[in-house]
């Protein structure tokens, strides 16, 4: 199984918007886990979007143009990503629709959308966490920072950096498994 997160140049536009207007990935992080949720492998990479990073995006994730200027564009990490994904049947993300959509935009730009080894099961931890909202000690929201605080009574300090979010999500998923709130692992 893979747990992943992306940081991007912005939020996606309507599907009818031109691909050239859709956001680009500027950071991606992945962890490959076994059934017991032990980390087998990890991958983290800053990506050059080949456009200036909007100030609004930098305000969220802290990633500057200077951080990515000497990094490869997405096509330059395609083989590494493909190798990481091959043979995996599950992928988890906090708002999996968003992160998979960002990945598809990048793959579509380089003509690889239908050639990529996507895991067949895409599992969203936002959706899996919804039952927590009906508990007496419900988290403030389904944002990862709030769910992390709910689970561990401590702050997730490095939110919106891809690998830090992946690490926090893996911890949270382990907590959910211990509490028998997660059964797909």
TIVO-2410 file (N, C-alpha, C; in nm, 3 decimals):
# residues 185
REC num residu      c1      c2      c3 atome chaine
REC   1      X   0.084  -0.118   0.000     N      A
REC   1      X   0.000   0.000   0.000    CA      A
REC   1      X   0.088   0.124   0.000     C      A
REC   2      X   0.036   0.228  -0.059     N      A
REC   2      X   0.106   0.356  -0.066    CA      A
REC   2      X   0.024   0.461   0.007     C      A
REC   3      X   0.092   0.548   0.080     N      A
REC   3      X   0.030   0.668   0.138    CA      A
REC   3      X   0.102   0.785   0.073     C      A
REC   4      X   0.023   0.881   0.021     N      A
REC   4      X   0.091   0.991  -0.047    CA      A
REC   4      X   0.023   1.125  -0.029     C      A
REC   5      X   0.100   1.229  -0.064     N      A
REC   5      X   0.051   1.365  -0.056    CA      A
REC   5      X   0.124   1.449  -0.160     C      A
REC   6      X   0.056   1.552  -0.206     N      A
REC   6      X   0.117   1.648  -0.298    CA      A
REC   6      X   0.102   1.788  -0.244     C      A
REC   7      X   0.194   1.873  -0.281     N      A
REC   7      X   0.180   2.018  -0.263    CA      A
REC   7      X   0.179   2.074  -0.404     C      A
REC   8      X   0.097   2.176  -0.426     N      A
REC   8      X   0.072   2.222  -0.562    CA      A
REC   8      X   0.078   2.375  -0.573     C      A
REC   9      X   0.067   2.420  -0.697     N      A
REC   9      X   0.066   2.564  -0.722    CA      A
REC   9      X  -0.071   2.626  -0.696     C      A
REC  10      X  -0.168   2.547  -0.658     N      A
REC  10      X  -0.301   2.600  -0.630    CA      A
REC  10      X  -0.405   2.491  -0.625     C      A
REC  11      X  -0.530   2.534  -0.626     N      A
REC  11      X  -0.643   2.442  -0.624    CA      A
REC  11      X  -0.694   2.419  -0.765     C      A
REC  12      X  -0.750   2.301  -0.790     N      A
REC  12      X  -0.798   2.272  -0.926    CA      A
REC  12      X  -0.916   2.360  -0.964     C      A
REC  13      X  -0.921   2.388  -1.093     N      A
REC  13      X  -1.033   2.462  -1.151    CA      A
REC  13      X  -1.138   2.362  -1.198     C      A
REC  14      X  -1.245   2.410  -1.253     N      A
REC  14      X  -1.349   2.322  -1.307    CA      A
REC  14      X  -1.289   2.231  -1.414     C      A
REC  15      X  -1.348   2.116  -1.432     N      A
REC  15      X  -1.298   2.020  -1.531    CA      A
REC  15      X  -1.296   2.080  -1.672     C      A
REC  16      X  -1.382   2.177  -1.697     N      A
REC  16      X  -1.388   2.239  -1.829    CA      A
REC  16      X  -1.272   2.336  -1.855     C      A
REC  17      X  -1.197   2.370  -1.750     N      A
REC  17      X  -1.083   2.462  -1.766    CA      A
REC  17      X  -0.972   2.394  -1.846     C      A
REC  18      X  -0.898   2.471  -1.924     N      A
REC  18      X  -0.788   2.410  -1.999    CA      A
REC  18      X  -0.683   2.350  -1.907     C      A
REC  19      X  -0.623   2.241  -1.950     N      A
REC  19      X  -0.521   2.174  -1.872    CA      A
REC  19      X  -0.408   2.268  -1.836     C      A
REC  20      X  -0.376   2.359  -1.925     N      A
REC  20      X  -0.267   2.454  -1.899    CA      A
REC  20      X  -0.299   2.547  -1.782     C      A
REC  21      X  -0.425   2.559  -1.745     N      A
REC  21      X  -0.466   2.645  -1.633    CA      A
REC  21      X  -0.473   2.570  -1.500     C      A
REC  22      X  -0.468   2.438  -1.506     N      A
REC  22      X  -0.479   2.358  -1.385    CA      A
REC  22      X  -0.347   2.364  -1.306     C      A
REC  23      X  -0.354   2.349  -1.174     N      A
REC  23      X  -0.233   2.357  -1.092    CA      A
REC  23      X  -0.133   2.247  -1.124     C      A
REC  24      X  -0.011   2.271  -1.079     N      A
REC  24      X   0.097   2.175  -1.099    CA      A
REC  24      X   0.152   2.129  -0.964     C      A
REC  25      X   0.205   2.009  -0.964     N      A
REC  25      X   0.268   1.955  -0.843    CA      A
REC  25      X   0.404   2.023  -0.824     C      A
REC  26      X   0.429   2.067  -0.701     N      A
REC  26      X   0.561   2.123  -0.668    CA      A
REC  26      X   0.635   2.039  -0.563     C      A
REC  27      X   0.561   1.947  -0.500     N      A
REC  27      X   0.624   1.853  -0.407    CA      A
REC  27      X   0.536   1.729  -0.400     C      A
REC  28      X   0.602   1.614  -0.394     N      A
REC  28      X   0.529   1.488  -0.381    CA      A
REC  28      X   0.604   1.400  -0.283     C      A
REC  29      X   0.529   1.330  -0.201     N      A
REC  29      X   0.588   1.237  -0.104    CA      A
REC  29      X   0.503   1.112  -0.099     C      A
REC  30      X   0.572   0.998  -0.088     N      A
REC  30      X   0.505   0.869  -0.083    CA      A
REC  30      X   0.574   0.779   0.018     C      A
REC  31      X   0.496   0.696   0.083     N      A
REC  31      X   0.550   0.590   0.169    CA      A
REC  31      X   0.483   0.460   0.128     C      A
REC  32      X   0.563   0.358   0.114     N      A
REC  32      X   0.512   0.224   0.086    CA      A
REC  32      X   0.513   0.149   0.218     C      A
REC  33      X   0.399   0.091   0.255     N      A
REC  33      X   0.383   0.021   0.383    CA      A
REC  33      X   0.345  -0.124   0.361     C      A
REC  34      X   0.381  -0.209   0.457     N      A
REC  34      X   0.333  -0.347   0.454    CA      A
REC  34      X   0.199  -0.354   0.527     C      A
REC  35      X   0.145  -0.474   0.540     N      A
REC  35      X   0.012  -0.492   0.603    CA      A
REC  35      X   0.011  -0.450   0.749     C      A
REC  36      X   0.127  -0.454   0.813     N      A
REC  36      X   0.137  -0.412   0.953    CA      A
REC  36      X   0.171  -0.264   0.968     C      A
REC  37      X   0.171  -0.195   0.856     N      A
REC  37      X   0.196  -0.051   0.849    CA      A
REC  37      X   0.340  -0.013   0.882     C      A
REC  38      X   0.431  -0.105   0.856     N      A
REC  38      X   0.573  -0.074   0.866    CA      A
REC  38      X   0.618  -0.010   0.735     C      A
REC  39      X   0.702   0.091   0.744     N      A
REC  39      X   0.750   0.160   0.625    CA      A
REC  39      X   0.852   0.072   0.554     C      A
REC  40      X   0.825   0.043   0.428     N      A
REC  40      X   0.915  -0.036   0.346    CA      A
REC  40      X   1.007   0.053   0.262     C      A
REC  41      X   0.950   0.165   0.219     N      A
REC  41      X   1.023   0.253   0.129    CA      A
REC  41      X   0.955   0.389   0.132     C      A
REC  42      X   1.033   0.494   0.109     N      A
REC  42      X   0.972   0.627   0.099    CA      A
REC  42      X   1.034   0.701  -0.018     C      A
REC  43      X   0.963   0.801  -0.063     N      A
REC  43      X   1.006   0.881  -0.178    CA      A
REC  43      X   0.956   1.023  -0.155     C      A
REC  44      X   1.044   1.119  -0.175     N      A
REC  44      X   1.009   1.260  -0.155    CA      A
REC  44      X   1.084   1.341  -0.259     C      A
REC  45      X   1.013   1.433  -0.324     N      A
REC  45      X   1.079   1.511  -0.427    CA      A
REC  45      X   1.010   1.645  -0.445     C      A
REC  46      X   1.092   1.750  -0.450     N      A
REC  46      X   1.043   1.879  -0.497    CA      A
REC  46      X   1.042   1.872  -0.650     C      A
REC  47      X   0.946   1.941  -0.711     N      A
REC  47      X   0.927   1.935  -0.856    CA      A
REC  47      X   0.921   2.077  -0.910     C      A
REC  48      X   0.994   2.101  -1.016     N      A
REC  48      X   0.991   2.232  -1.082    CA      A
REC  48      X   0.866   2.241  -1.168     C      A
REC  49      X   0.773   2.333  -1.135     N      A
REC  49      X   0.649   2.342  -1.212    CA      A
REC  49      X   0.668   2.416  -1.345     C      A
REC  50      X   0.784   2.473  -1.365     N      A
REC  50      X   0.817   2.548  -1.487    CA      A
REC  50      X   0.728   2.670  -1.507     C      A
REC  51      X   0.669   2.716  -1.397     N      A
REC  51      X   0.594   2.841  -1.391    CA      A
REC  51      X   0.623   2.900  -1.254     C      A
REC  52      X   0.605   3.030  -1.237     N      A
REC  52      X   0.622   3.087  -1.101    CA      A
REC  52      X   0.518   3.030  -1.005     C      A
REC  53      X   0.561   3.003  -0.884     N      A
REC  53      X   0.468   2.955  -0.781    CA      A
REC  53      X   0.390   3.075  -0.729     C      A
REC  54      X   0.257   3.070  -0.736     N      A
REC  54      X   0.177   3.182  -0.686    CA      A
REC  54      X   0.201   3.207  -0.537     C      A
REC  55      X   0.193   3.333  -0.499     N      A
REC  55      X   0.214   3.370  -0.359    CA      A
REC  55      X   0.116   3.300  -0.266     C      A
REC  56      X  -0.008   3.280  -0.313     N      A
REC  56      X  -0.108   3.211  -0.231    CA      A
REC  56      X  -0.064   3.068  -0.198     C      A
REC  57      X  -0.003   3.000  -0.294     N      A
REC  57      X   0.044   2.863  -0.271    CA      A
REC  57      X   0.162   2.865  -0.173     C      A
REC  58      X   0.254   2.956  -0.193     N      A
REC  58      X   0.369   2.967  -0.102    CA      A
REC  58      X   0.322   2.999   0.039     C      A
REC  59      X   0.218   3.078   0.053     N      A
REC  59      X   0.165   3.111   0.186    CA      A
REC  59      X   0.115   2.985   0.258     C      A
REC  60      X   0.068   2.886   0.184     N      A
REC  60      X   0.018   2.762   0.244    CA      A
REC  60      X   0.133   2.666   0.274     C      A
REC  61      X   0.219   2.641   0.173     N      A
REC  61      X   0.318   2.534   0.189    CA      A
REC  61      X   0.461   2.583   0.212     C      A
REC  62      X   0.485   2.711   0.198     N      A
REC  62      X   0.618   2.766   0.222    CA      A
REC  62      X   0.720   2.736   0.114     C      A
REC  63      X   0.678   2.679   0.002     N      A
REC  63      X   0.770   2.644  -0.105    CA      A
REC  63      X   0.786   2.763  -0.199     C      A
REC  64      X   0.910   2.802  -0.220     N      A
REC  64      X   0.943   2.918  -0.302    CA      A
REC  64      X   0.995   2.874  -0.439     C      A
REC  65      X   0.993   2.967  -0.535     N      A
REC  65      X   1.051   2.940  -0.666    CA      A
REC  65      X   1.196   2.896  -0.653     C      A
REC  66      X   1.269   2.959  -0.563     N      A
REC  66      X   1.411   2.925  -0.546    CA      A
REC  66      X   1.430   2.782  -0.494     C      A
REC  67      X   1.330   2.727  -0.425     N      A
REC  67      X   1.338   2.589  -0.375    CA      A
REC  67      X   1.330   2.487  -0.488     C      A
REC  68      X   1.262   2.523  -0.596     N      A
REC  68      X   1.236   2.426  -0.704    CA      A
REC  68      X   1.312   2.456  -0.833     C      A
REC  69      X   1.381   2.569  -0.839     N      A
REC  69      X   1.441   2.611  -0.967    CA      A
REC  69      X   1.541   2.511  -1.023     C      A
REC  70      X   1.610   2.436  -0.938     N      A
REC  70      X   1.708   2.338  -0.985    CA      A
REC  70      X   1.657   2.194  -0.975     C      A
REC  71      X   1.528   2.179  -0.954     N      A
REC  71      X   1.467   2.047  -0.943    CA      A
REC  71      X   1.414   2.005  -1.081     C      A
REC  72      X   1.395   1.875  -1.100     N      A
REC  72      X   1.343   1.829  -1.229    CA      A
REC  72      X   1.196   1.865  -1.244     C      A
REC  73      X   1.150   1.883  -1.367     N      A
REC  73      X   1.006   1.895  -1.389    CA      A
REC  73      X   0.941   1.758  -1.367     C      A
REC  74      X   0.810   1.752  -1.370     N      A
REC  74      X   0.740   1.627  -1.342    CA      A
REC  74      X   0.787   1.514  -1.432     C      A
REC  75      X   0.804   1.540  -1.560     N      A
REC  75      X   0.848   1.435  -1.652    CA      A
REC  75      X   0.981   1.374  -1.607     C      A
REC  76      X   1.062   1.451  -1.538     N      A
REC  76      X   1.191   1.403  -1.490    CA      A
REC  76      X   1.184   1.306  -1.374     C      A
REC  77      X   1.068   1.295  -1.310     N      A
REC  77      X   1.052   1.200  -1.199    CA      A
REC  77      X   0.956   1.088  -1.235     C      A
REC  78      X   0.906   1.088  -1.358     N      A
REC  78      X   0.805   0.990  -1.399    CA      A
REC  78      X   0.851   0.846  -1.379     C      A
REC  79      X   0.971   0.813  -1.420     N      A
REC  79      X   1.019   0.675  -1.406    CA      A
REC  79      X   1.030   0.634  -1.260     C      A
REC  80      X   1.079   0.725  -1.175     N      A
REC  80      X   1.088   0.695  -1.032    CA      A
REC  80      X   0.949   0.670  -0.973     C      A
REC  81      X   0.853   0.754  -1.009     N      A
REC  81      X   0.717   0.737  -0.960    CA      A
REC  81      X   0.657   0.607  -1.009     C      A
REC  82      X   0.673   0.579  -1.137     N      A
REC  82      X   0.618   0.455  -1.193    CA      A
REC  82      X   0.675   0.334  -1.120     C      A
REC  83      X   0.806   0.334  -1.098     N      A
REC  83      X   0.870   0.223  -1.027    CA      A
REC  83      X   0.813   0.208  -0.886     C      A
REC  84      X   0.787   0.320  -0.819     N      A
REC  84      X   0.733   0.317  -0.683    CA      A
REC  84      X   0.592   0.258  -0.681     C      A
REC  85      X   0.512   0.291  -0.783     N      A
REC  85      X   0.372   0.251  -0.787    CA      A
REC  85      X   0.351   0.107  -0.836     C      A
REC  86      X   0.442   0.056  -0.916     N      A
REC  86      X   0.423  -0.077  -0.977    CA      A
REC  86      X   0.399  -0.183  -0.869     C      A
REC  87      X   0.294  -0.261  -0.889     N      A
REC  87      X   0.262  -0.372  -0.800    CA      A
REC  87      X   0.181  -0.335  -0.678     C      A
REC  88      X   0.151  -0.209  -0.659     N      A
REC  88      X   0.073  -0.167  -0.542    CA      A
REC  88      X  -0.076  -0.165  -0.578     C      A
REC  89      X  -0.160  -0.218  -0.488     N      A
REC  89      X  -0.303  -0.222  -0.519    CA      A
REC  89      X  -0.387  -0.123  -0.439     C      A
REC  90      X  -0.326  -0.056  -0.339     N      A
REC  90      X  -0.400   0.041  -0.259    CA      A
REC  90      X  -0.318   0.169  -0.246     C      A
REC  91      X  -0.390   0.281  -0.255     N      A
REC  91      X  -0.327   0.410  -0.230    CA      A
REC  91      X  -0.418   0.489  -0.137     C      A
REC  92      X  -0.358   0.545  -0.034     N      A
REC  92      X  -0.431   0.625   0.065    CA      A
REC  92      X  -0.382   0.769   0.057     C      A
REC  93      X  -0.473   0.861   0.071     N      A
REC  93      X  -0.439   1.002   0.083    CA      A
REC  93      X  -0.550   1.070   0.161     C      A
REC  94      X  -0.515   1.182   0.220     N      A
REC  94      X  -0.615   1.261   0.291    CA      A
REC  94      X  -0.673   1.356   0.188     C      A
REC  95      X  -0.790   1.322   0.138     N      A
REC  95      X  -0.855   1.382   0.022    CA      A
REC  95      X  -0.790   1.325  -0.104     C      A
REC  96      X  -0.806   1.196  -0.119     N      A
REC  96      X  -0.744   1.122  -0.230    CA      A
REC  96      X  -0.787   1.176  -0.365     C      A
REC  97      X  -0.908   1.227  -0.376     N      A
REC  97      X  -0.956   1.280  -0.503    CA      A
REC  97      X  -0.867   1.397  -0.547     C      A
REC  98      X  -0.834   1.486  -0.454     N      A
REC  98      X  -0.748   1.599  -0.487    CA      A
REC  98      X  -0.611   1.553  -0.535     C      A
REC  99      X  -0.545   1.470  -0.454     N      A
REC  99      X  -0.409   1.429  -0.488    CA      A
REC  99      X  -0.403   1.346  -0.615     C      A
REC 100      X  -0.499   1.258  -0.635     N      A
REC 100      X  -0.500   1.180  -0.758    CA      A
REC 100      X  -0.529   1.270  -0.879     C      A
REC 101      X  -0.613   1.368  -0.859     N      A
REC 101      X  -0.642   1.462  -0.968    CA      A
REC 101      X  -0.517   1.540  -1.008     C      A
REC 102      X  -0.438   1.581  -0.908     N      A
REC 102      X  -0.313   1.652  -0.938    CA      A
REC 102      X  -0.218   1.561  -1.016     C      A
REC 103      X  -0.210   1.435  -0.975     N      A
REC 103      X  -0.125   1.339  -1.044    CA      A
REC 103      X  -0.172   1.319  -1.188     C      A
REC 104      X  -0.301   1.306  -1.207     N      A
REC 104      X  -0.357   1.287  -1.342    CA      A
REC 104      X  -0.329   1.409  -1.429     C      A
REC 105      X  -0.344   1.529  -1.375     N      A
REC 105      X  -0.312   1.649  -1.455    CA      A
REC 105      X  -0.169   1.642  -1.507     C      A
REC 106      X  -0.075   1.607  -1.419     N      A
REC 106      X   0.065   1.600  -1.460    CA      A
REC 106      X   0.087   1.491  -1.564     C      A
REC 107      X   0.026   1.376  -1.542     N      A
REC 107      X   0.041   1.266  -1.637    CA      A
REC 107      X  -0.023   1.300  -1.772     C      A
REC 108      X  -0.135   1.367  -1.769     N      A
REC 108      X  -0.203   1.407  -1.892    CA      A
REC 108      X  -0.117   1.505  -1.972     C      A
REC 109      X  -0.050   1.595  -1.903     N      A
REC 109      X   0.035   1.694  -1.971    CA      A
REC 109      X   0.147   1.628  -2.052     C      A
REC 110      X   0.191   1.511  -2.008     N      A
REC 110      X   0.303   1.446  -2.077    CA      A
REC 110      X   0.258   1.322  -2.155     C      A
REC 111      X   0.126   1.305  -2.170     N      A
REC 111      X   0.073   1.195  -2.249    CA      A
REC 111      X   0.088   1.058  -2.183     C      A
REC 112      X   0.089   1.053  -2.052     N      A
REC 112      X   0.110   0.927  -1.981    CA      A
REC 112      X  -0.008   0.887  -1.893     C      A
REC 113      X  -0.118   0.959  -1.904     N      A
REC 113      X  -0.234   0.937  -1.817    CA      A
REC 113      X  -0.282   0.791  -1.819     C      A
REC 114      X  -0.285   0.730  -1.935     N      A
REC 114      X  -0.340   0.594  -1.947    CA      A
REC 114      X  -0.231   0.487  -1.942     C      A
REC 115      X  -0.108   0.525  -1.919     N      A
REC 115      X   0.002   0.429  -1.914    CA      A
REC 115      X   0.057   0.412  -1.773     C      A
REC 116      X   0.009   0.490  -1.679     N      A
REC 116      X   0.064   0.490  -1.543    CA      A
REC 116      X   0.007   0.374  -1.462     C      A
REC 117      X   0.089   0.310  -1.376     N      A
REC 117      X   0.042   0.195  -1.297    CA      A
REC 117      X  -0.033   0.236  -1.169     C      A
REC 118      X  -0.151   0.297  -1.187     N      A
REC 118      X  -0.231   0.339  -1.072    CA      A
REC 118      X  -0.272   0.219  -0.987     C      A
REC 119      X  -0.269   0.232  -0.853     N      A
REC 119      X  -0.330   0.128  -0.769    CA      A
REC 119      X  -0.481   0.127  -0.793     C      A
REC 120      X  -0.540   0.007  -0.796     N      A
REC 120      X  -0.683  -0.001  -0.829    CA      A
REC 120      X  -0.773   0.049  -0.716     C      A
REC 121      X  -0.725   0.045  -0.592     N      A
REC 121      X  -0.805   0.091  -0.478    CA      A
REC 121      X  -0.751   0.224  -0.428     C      A
REC 122      X  -0.831   0.328  -0.441     N      A
REC 122      X  -0.794   0.462  -0.396    CA      A
REC 122      X  -0.880   0.495  -0.275     C      A
REC 123      X  -0.815   0.510  -0.160     N      A
REC 123      X  -0.886   0.518  -0.033    CA      A
REC 123      X  -0.861   0.653   0.032     C      A
REC 124      X  -0.970   0.718   0.070     N      A
REC 124      X  -0.964   0.853   0.124    CA      A
REC 124      X  -0.980   0.851   0.276     C      A
REC 125      X  -0.881   0.903   0.346     N      A
REC 125      X  -0.889   0.906   0.492    CA      A
REC 125      X  -0.985   1.014   0.542     C      A
REC 126      X  -1.019   1.111   0.458     N      A
REC 126      X  -1.124   1.206   0.496    CA      A
REC 126      X  -1.256   1.130   0.509     C      A
REC 127      X  -1.287   1.052   0.406     N      A
REC 127      X  -1.411   0.974   0.407    CA      A
REC 127      X  -1.413   0.874   0.523     C      A
REC 128      X  -1.300   0.810   0.547     N      A
REC 128      X  -1.292   0.710   0.654    CA      A
REC 128      X  -1.308   0.774   0.792     C      A
REC 129      X  -1.281   0.902   0.802     N      A
REC 129      X  -1.286   0.972   0.931    CA      A
REC 129      X  -1.422   1.031   0.962     C      A
REC 130      X  -1.513   1.033   0.868     N      A
REC 130      X  -1.643   1.096   0.889    CA      A
REC 130      X  -1.720   1.042   1.010     C      A
REC 131      X  -1.713   0.913   1.041     N      A
REC 131      X  -1.785   0.866   1.161    CA      A
REC 131      X  -1.738   0.934   1.290     C      A
REC 132      X  -1.617   0.984   1.294     N      A
REC 132      X  -1.568   1.052   1.414    CA      A
REC 132      X  -1.648   1.178   1.445     C      A
REC 133      X  -1.709   1.238   1.342     N      A
REC 133      X  -1.784   1.362   1.365    CA      A
REC 133      X  -1.909   1.340   1.451     C      A
REC 134      X  -1.954   1.216   1.459     N      A
REC 134      X  -2.074   1.188   1.538    CA      A
REC 134      X  -2.041   1.141   1.680     C      A
REC 135      X  -1.915   1.145   1.718     N      A
REC 135      X  -1.878   1.103   1.853    CA      A
REC 135      X  -1.886   1.220   1.950     C      A
REC 136      X  -1.892   1.188   2.079     N      A
REC 136      X  -1.902   1.294   2.181    CA      A
REC 136      X  -1.781   1.385   2.182     C      A
REC 137      X  -1.665   1.330   2.153     N      A
REC 137      X  -1.542   1.411   2.152    CA      A
REC 137      X  -1.496   1.436   2.008     C      A
REC 138      X  -1.589   1.471   1.924     N      A
REC 138      X  -1.562   1.488   1.780    CA      A
REC 138      X  -1.450   1.589   1.753     C      A
REC 139      X  -1.369   1.562   1.651     N      A
REC 139      X  -1.267   1.661   1.612    CA      A
REC 139      X  -1.334   1.785   1.557     C      A
REC 140      X  -1.260   1.896   1.554     N      A
REC 140      X  -1.314   2.023   1.503    CA      A
REC 140      X  -1.356   2.013   1.357     C      A
REC 141      X  -1.279   1.939   1.279     N      A
REC 141      X  -1.308   1.925   1.137    CA      A
REC 141      X  -1.240   1.798   1.088     C      A
REC 142      X  -1.251   1.773   0.960     N      A
REC 142      X  -1.185   1.657   0.900    CA      A
REC 142      X  -1.050   1.693   0.839     C      A
REC 143      X  -1.001   1.812   0.868     N      A
REC 143      X  -0.866   1.848   0.822    CA      A
REC 143      X  -0.765   1.761   0.896     C      A
REC 144      X  -0.657   1.727   0.829     N      A
REC 144      X  -0.557   1.639   0.890    CA      A
REC 144      X  -0.504   1.695   1.021     C      A
REC 145      X  -0.482   1.825   1.028     N      A
REC 145      X  -0.429   1.883   1.153    CA      A
REC 145      X  -0.527   1.863   1.269     C      A
REC 146      X  -0.656   1.873   1.242     N      A
REC 146      X  -0.755   1.854   1.348    CA      A
REC 146      X  -0.771   1.707   1.386     C      A
REC 147      X  -0.768   1.619   1.287     N      A
REC 147      X  -0.777   1.476   1.317    CA      A
REC 147      X  -0.654   1.427   1.393     C      A
REC 148      X  -0.539   1.477   1.355     N      A
REC 148      X  -0.414   1.442   1.423    CA      A
REC 148      X  -0.421   1.487   1.569     C      A
REC 149      X  -0.466   1.609   1.591     N      A
REC 149      X  -0.480   1.661   1.728    CA      A
REC 149      X  -0.582   1.577   1.806     C      A
REC 150      X  -0.691   1.542   1.742     N      A
REC 150      X  -0.794   1.460   1.805    CA      A
REC 150      X  -0.736   1.325   1.849     C      A
REC 151      X  -0.657   1.264   1.763     N      A
REC 151      X  -0.603   1.131   1.791    CA      A
REC 151      X  -0.493   1.134   1.896     C      A
REC 152      X  -0.406   1.235   1.890     N      A
REC 152      X  -0.284   1.233   1.971    CA      A
REC 152      X  -0.274   1.345   2.074     C      A
REC 153      X  -0.373   1.434   2.074     N      A
REC 153      X  -0.373   1.548   2.166    CA      A
REC 153      X  -0.243   1.628   2.157     C      A
REC 154      X  -0.194   1.641   2.034     N      A
REC 154      X  -0.077   1.725   2.007    CA      A
REC 154      X  -0.092   1.782   1.867     C      A
REC 155      X  -0.020   1.888   1.844     N      A
REC 155      X  -0.031   1.961   1.718    CA      A
REC 155      X   0.056   1.898   1.609     C      A
REC 156      X   0.004   1.895   1.489     N      A
REC 156      X   0.082   1.856   1.370    CA      A
REC 156      X   0.146   1.984   1.318     C      A
REC 157      X   0.270   2.007   1.359     N      A
REC 157      X   0.337   2.135   1.336    CA      A
REC 157      X   0.379   2.162   1.193     C      A
REC 158      X   0.403   2.061   1.116     N      A
REC 158      X   0.460   2.083   0.983    CA      A
REC 158      X   0.360   2.052   0.872     C      A
REC 159      X   0.238   2.095   0.891     N      A
REC 159      X   0.133   2.072   0.791    CA      A
REC 159      X   0.168   2.142   0.660     C      A
REC 160      X   0.123   2.081   0.553     N      A
REC 160      X   0.139   2.135   0.417    CA      A
REC 160      X   0.281   2.127   0.363     C      A
REC 161      X   0.357   2.032   0.414     N      A
REC 161      X   0.477   1.985   0.346    CA      A
REC 161      X   0.450   1.837   0.324     C      A
REC 162      X   0.473   1.792   0.203     N      A
REC 162      X   0.424   1.660   0.162    CA      A
REC 162      X   0.469   1.546   0.253     C      A
REC 163      X   0.598   1.533   0.280     N      A
REC 163      X   0.641   1.418   0.362    CA      A
REC 163      X   0.596   1.432   0.506     C      A
REC 164      X   0.592   1.551   0.559     N      A
REC 164      X   0.542   1.569   0.695    CA      A
REC 164      X   0.395   1.529   0.705     C      A
REC 165      X   0.318   1.564   0.603     N      A
REC 165      X   0.176   1.524   0.601    CA      A
REC 165      X   0.162   1.373   0.585     C      A
REC 166      X   0.246   1.312   0.503     N      A
REC 166      X   0.241   1.166   0.487    CA      A
REC 166      X   0.274   1.098   0.620     C      A
REC 167      X   0.378   1.143   0.687     N      A
REC 167      X   0.414   1.084   0.816    CA      A
REC 167      X   0.301   1.099   0.917     C      A
REC 168      X   0.241   1.217   0.922     N      A
REC 168      X   0.128   1.239   1.014    CA      A
REC 168      X   0.010   1.150   0.976     C      A
REC 169      X  -0.013   1.134   0.847     N      A
REC 169      X  -0.125   1.050   0.803    CA      A
REC 169      X  -0.100   0.904   0.837     C      A
REC 170      X   0.021   0.856   0.821     N      A
REC 170      X   0.053   0.717   0.858    CA      A
REC 170      X   0.030   0.697   1.007     C      A
REC 171      X   0.076   0.790   1.089     N      A
REC 171      X   0.051   0.781   1.235    CA      A
REC 171      X  -0.099   0.776   1.263     C      A
REC 172      X  -0.172   0.865   1.197     N      A
REC 172      X  -0.317   0.871   1.217    CA      A
REC 172      X  -0.384   0.741   1.172     C      A
REC 173      X  -0.340   0.686   1.059     N      A
REC 173      X  -0.397   0.560   1.010    CA      A
REC 173      X  -0.369   0.446   1.108     C      A
REC 174      X  -0.251   0.445   1.168     N      A
REC 174      X  -0.220   0.344   1.270    CA      A
REC 174      X  -0.314   0.358   1.389     C      A
REC 175      X  -0.339   0.483   1.429     N      A
REC 175      X  -0.433   0.509   1.539    CA      A
REC 175      X  -0.572   0.459   1.502     C      A
REC 176      X  -0.615   0.489   1.380     N      A
REC 176      X  -0.747   0.444   1.335    CA      A
REC 176      X  -0.756   0.291   1.335     C      A
REC 177      X  -0.648   0.226   1.293     N      A
REC 177      X  -0.647   0.080   1.292    CA      A
REC 177      X  -0.657   0.024   1.434     C      A
REC 178      X  -0.580   0.084   1.527     N      A
REC 178      X  -0.586   0.041   1.668    CA      A
REC 178      X  -0.726   0.058   1.725     C      A
REC 179      X  -0.795   0.165   1.686     N      A
REC 179      X  -0.930   0.193   1.735    CA      A
REC 179      X  -1.037   0.119   1.655     C      A
REC 180      X  -0.991   0.037   1.558     N      A
REC 180      X  -1.079  -0.041   1.471    CA      A
REC 180      X  -1.173   0.049   1.390     C      A
REC 181      X  -1.121   0.164   1.353     N      A
REC 181      X  -1.197   0.256   1.268    CA      A
REC 181      X  -1.158   0.241   1.121     C      A
REC 182      X  -1.057   0.162   1.096     N      A
REC 182      X  -1.007   0.142   0.961    CA      A
REC 182      X  -0.996  -0.009   0.940     C      A
REC 183      X  -1.045  -0.055   0.829     N      A
REC 183      X  -1.048  -0.199   0.805    CA      A
REC 183      X  -0.994  -0.237   0.667     C      A
REC 184      X  -0.954  -0.142   0.589     N      A
REC 184      X  -0.911  -0.169   0.452    CA      A
REC 184      X  -0.762  -0.199   0.441     C      A
REC 185      X  -0.692  -0.202   0.552     N      A
REC 185      X  -0.548  -0.223   0.547    CA      A
REC 185      X  -0.517  -0.371   0.562     C      A
***
